[in-house]
Amino acid sequence: MGSAAPHLSGQASGEVLGLLTSLAHTVEWLITYWYAPATVALMVWAVSEMVVRRLARKASAQRVALELVPSRHFDPSLEEIFRRGVQLARASTSMPWWAPRRSKTVQIRLRADGTAPLRYRIEGPAGAQRLLSITPFGPDVTVKKASPLRDKPRKHVVRAEFVLRGRPTAPLREVPLEPDPLQPLVDAVSDLRAELGDLAEIRLDIQRAPKWAVRSRRVQLMAQARRAERREAQRAARWIRQDASGIEDSLTWQLQQLVTGKQSQGAGGRRLVMPPVPRRVEAAEALGKLAEDDHLVRVQLLVMCASDTEGRAQARLAQLQAALDVFGGGARWAMRGWRLGPWRFGADRWPSRRGFERRWALGHCQPPRANWVRLEELTGLLKPPTVHCRLPLLASDLPAFQHGDPGLLLQGIYRSPDGRRRLVATYAHETLFEVGVGKAGGGKTERALAQAIGWAHAGGGLMFLDPHRDSWPRSVPFLAHDHLAERIALIDLNAVGPAPRVSSWNPIGMHQGQVAHEVVEAVTDAYASALGWDDASAPRALTILTAAVAVLVAVNEAACQAGRPEDQATVFHVRALLTDVSFRKAALAAVEGRLDEETRSWWQVVFPTLPPDAFAVVLNPIARLAANPVTRAFLGQPAGVYNIRAAMDSRMIVWVCPGGNGPTDRLITALLARDLLRAVRSRRDVPEERRVPFRAYFDELITLTGAAPETIAAMFEDFRKYKVHVHGMTQLLARLPLAVRLSLVQNASTLATTAGSQSAVAPITSEWGDHPGPDVVAALDRFEHYMSLTVHGRRIGPVRITGPHLDEVFADHARPHRAAALERSARTLAGAAPLEQLTAQAAGQLGRVGSFVGRRTTAVSSAEQPQEEEYE
């Protein structure tokens, strides 16, 4: 046994030496021929990468794209947004088992290309379509299948990839939901111009964190924390020793030792210093947001900006980078790459550009090592823009106004975030009713005039009803064009000047082809509306007036059929019909065959029983009209020229100035308003496709509705059916009758307000949810408006619009030297005649009507006499 031990020992030593020698030869070979294993490793990596890319490309081909469209009042809670984030993280794993990890992702795309302020799309695995389609946001967000995006090539394109900088365990800043966290991104693309080829897109890829990667990262972070703690302890110990040595070597310390007689013990006479022990590293403190597995994801943030104009893409990228800084806290988003002087090497240059474009095109997620976040940090990006986001107004939202385009209606001047000003409009066929509110001089009438003038130059017909006449001289210089003069008529009851000229109108005239019972109803309802009559307060007055107007309308119908329209009766003949026995008998006998049995019976049975004082309530308003020479001349002509139905059908431009807001003026206004309602409803005899669009502008609605509240309300309810659109302006919405106010607000396609008291504008801002509030609107400058508009069936705004000023917008159309000629032409077209002449004709009209009914009675008696003899 003893002899065998050396042999075994030598054999073991030989084996160890041989092993070491072989190892040394292997290392020598590897050092000498390093390129061989490197080549093999590179080939293996290349083959595996090619296989992975092919599989990832195949998996990425089976993806679904959804677009999320929020409602105007979308206001999600933190819990709803967090649940959406959990859905997205879960959806990222809905891939086949063989799919590489880089293809297991859900992508959020925020895109601005001029078609929308910020389109919000979700792209993910096809297997997760149902999971992605059903959101926690409920009906406030519409999820629809997104159409493919095909971008045309742009001349200038910049790309960037963002990585989290700062402490790797620190979270991003917690951004509140109000204002919307997306607001900085929206502001960054608010000045995007589609006509210049501008495009900006942000893509956020979300990927569930693999367990092994999380554990590996935690081990690394714990090791780093321990090393940092050890270094800190060593640094502290070094400083303690240095401090102790410095104290003992000082003169003060030595003198203290001599005085006390104490001598330091220990090696070299030095004091023993205990170094600090490294502090225990707490996992929660060292790992931060990576301490827990729940809701931890990896993210990839890519940005691409493009434009056909040099420099705009780079500027846009800088704006987006600044917007992402809002999310910065302990960690921040920084552009990946490095800078060398004026050059930056990153995703936009070789060698990173090719990988960026591949990930951009295929939707692959290969995030940087530091991009670990929790879902709570992405709250601002996990939902579409909310109600708290201020969206810019794009050209696609509100079309630009073009002079002479009949399809557009001027609304004002919009100032974009980059300072550009453009005239904006709505589509004429969608702008059914408009309401403008604001204090006097705020610019609401100026805006209405600009809109009406633009509509007139585009070939449209309109009626502008202005009780105060201020609008007419203001608009004349811009309407003084030859192609407009033949369509403009002025009905002016102000009778200004030394030789006033007035137009004429017979509300009960039948020479224009009206329907008899409609004329009777219109006149009676106008009186009742202006005087406050109804079946409860004045039933007898209503009955008397209705019966009297029915007889006079029948007389006029007979006169027109006889070819004598100049012998027609007017409203002033109601007095003669009720109080003049001979005239009444002649009139009733002349039209006996034209009256229905009920009316004849009333005149024969009921009328004789009425006391004389029963007629006063009917005759007093007519007496006031007759006492005013202007109204007597206007209403006292047998065959008036004013015909609003013909004006509609022939695209006329009619300016009507009643002359004031007194009792007499209110009655005139009521008659005009009710006649307009009758004329519009009479368009039912024209097929819808052949009805000519017409616009009615009502300035000072308070004055107008004081005379005819129910009539104005009916206009805002019915006129749309007949292609007549109403634009109303008032200083105070609260002073309008309730029926009118409700109809205005309910049916308004455009709701606008200028500055005013907070109580005055509050009814308008409440319709917008007080965004903006009354205090904001009350502080507007002159000619500034907040308005909501209707475009393509959806509401735009409220948005701040500068009201158009005629001298600025229509400067090229101004013809002040032709204003006088246009006014003469407009009065001539309206059949205006000298006031004295018309007054004289009105005074003699009773005699002409009496002669006509007398002859008519004789003719009727002569025609009936042979019949009676033959009957006998």
GIJOSUL-V571930 format. One line per field, one symbol per residue. ss: DSSP state (H for helix, E for strand, - for the rest). psi: psi as a letter, one per 30 degrees, with the letter a starting at -180 (. if undefined). burial: b if it has 16 or more other ideal C-beta (glycine too) atoms within 10 Angstrom, else e. A space follows every 10 residues. Layout:
ss=???
psi=???
burial=???
This chain:
ss=-HHHHHHHHH HHHHHHHHHH HHHHHHHHHH HH-HHHHHHH HHHHHHHHHH HHHHHHHHHH --EEEEEEEE -------HHH HHHHHHHHHH H--------- HHH--EEEEE EE------EE EEEEEHHHHH HHH----HHH EEEEE----- -----EEEEE EEEEEE---- ---------- --HHHHHH-- ---HHH--EE EEEEEEEE-- HHHHHHHHHH HHHHHHHHHH HHHHHHHHHH HHHHHHHH-- HHHHHHHHHH ------HHH- ---------- --HHHHHHHH -----EEEEE EEEEEEE--- -HHHHHHHHH HHHHHHH--- EEEEE-EEEE --EEEE---- -HHHHHHHHH HH-------- -EEEHHHHHH H--------- ---------E -------EEE EEEEE----- EEEEEEE--- --EEEEE--- ---HHHHHHH HHHHHHH--- EEEEE----H HHHHHHHHH- -HHHH--EEE EE-------- EE-------- -----HHHHH HHHHHHHHHH H-------HH HHHHHHHHHH HHHHHHHHHH H---HHH--- --HHHHHHH- HHHHHHHHHH -HHH--HHHH HHHHHHHHH- -HHHHHHHHH HHHHHHH-HH HHHHH----- ---HHHHHH- --EEEEE--- --HHHHHHHH HHHHHHHHHH HHHHH--HHH ---EEEEE-- HHHHHHH-HH HHHHHHHHHH HH-EEEEEEE --HHH--HHH HHHHHHH--E EEE----HHH HHHHHHH--- ---HHHHH-- ---EEEEEEE E--EEEEEEE EE---HHHH- HHH--HHHHH HHHHHHHHH- --EEHHHHHH HHH-HHHHHH HHHHHHHHHH HHHHHHHHHH H-
psi=eeffeeeeee eeeeeeeeee eeeeeeeeee eehffeeeee eeeeeeeeee eeeeeeeeef filkkkkkjl lfgjilleee eeeeeeeeee ffgillffkl effilkkkjj kjgfflejkj lkkakefgee efejlffbff kkklkklkkj klklekkklk kklklakffk llkjklfjlk ffeeeeefgf gkjefggkkk kkkjkkkkkk eeeeeeeeee eeeeeeeeee eeeeeeeeee eeeeeeeffl eeeeeeeeef gkkkllkggl kkkjlkkkkk jkeeeefbfg ekfkhklklk jkkkkllfkk feeeeeeeee eeeffffkcf llkkkkalkj bfkkjbfglk gfeeeeeeee efgkjillff iklleffgef fgllkafgkj kljlefejlk kkkfjffkjk eakkjlfgfk kkklllkeff iekkkkkllk gfgeeeeeee eeeeeefggl klkjjjffff fefefefffi keffeffkkj jjgfhllfik kkalkjfgkg fgglkefeee eeeeeeeeee fgklfeeiee eeeeeeeeee eeeeeeeeee fggiffglll fffeeeeffj eeeeeeeeef geffkleeee eeeeeeeffk lefffefefe eeeeeffjee eeeefgkeil ekjfeeeefg hljkkkjefa gleeeeeeee eeeeeeeeee ffgffkkefg kkkkkkkjki feeeffeiee eeeeefeffe fghkkkjkkl ejeffkleee eeeeeegkek jkkalalefe fefefffggh jlleeeefgk lkgkkklklk khglkkakkk kkkkkefeeh effkiffgee eeeeeeeefg gklkeeeeee eeegeeeeee eefeeeeeee eeffeeeeee e.
burial=eeeeeeeeee eeeeeeeeee eeeeeeeeee eeeeeeeeee eeeeeeeeee eebebbeebb eebbbbbbeb eeebebeeeb bbbbbebbbe bbbbbeeebb bbbbbbbbbb bbbbebbbbb bbbbbeebbe bbeebbbeeb beeeebeeee eeebeeebbb bbbbebebbe bbbebebeeb bbbbbbbbbb bbbeeebbbb bbbbbbbbbe eeebeebbee beeebeeeee eeeeeebeee eeeeeeeeee eeeeeeeeee eeeeeeeeee eeeeeeebee beeeebbbbb eeeebbbbbb bbbbbbbbee ebbeebbebb bebbebbbee bbbbbbeeee eeeeebbbee ebeeebeebb ebbbbbbeeb bbbbbbbbbb bbbbbbbbbe bbbbbebbbe beeebeebbb bbbbebeeee eebbbbebeb bbbbbbbbbe ebbbbbbbbb bbbbbbbbeb bbbbbbbbbe bbeebbbbbb eeebbebbbb bbbbbeeeeb bbbbbbbbbb bbebebebbb bbbbbbbbbb bebeeeebee bbbbbbbbbb bbbbbbbbbb eeebbebbbb bbbbbbbbee eebbebbbbb beebbeeebb ebbeeebeee eeeebebbbe bbeebbebbb bbbbbbbbbb bbbbbebbbe ebbbbbbbbb beebbbbbbb bbbbbbbbbb bbbeeeeeee bebbbbbbbb bbbbbbbbbb bbbbbbebbe ebbbbbbbbb bbbeebbebb bebbbebbbb bbbbbbeeeb bbbbbebbee ebebebbbeb eebbbbbbbb beeeebbbbb bbbbbbeebb eebeeeebbe ebbebbbebb bbbebeebee bbeebbebbb ebbbebbeeb eeeeeeeeee ee
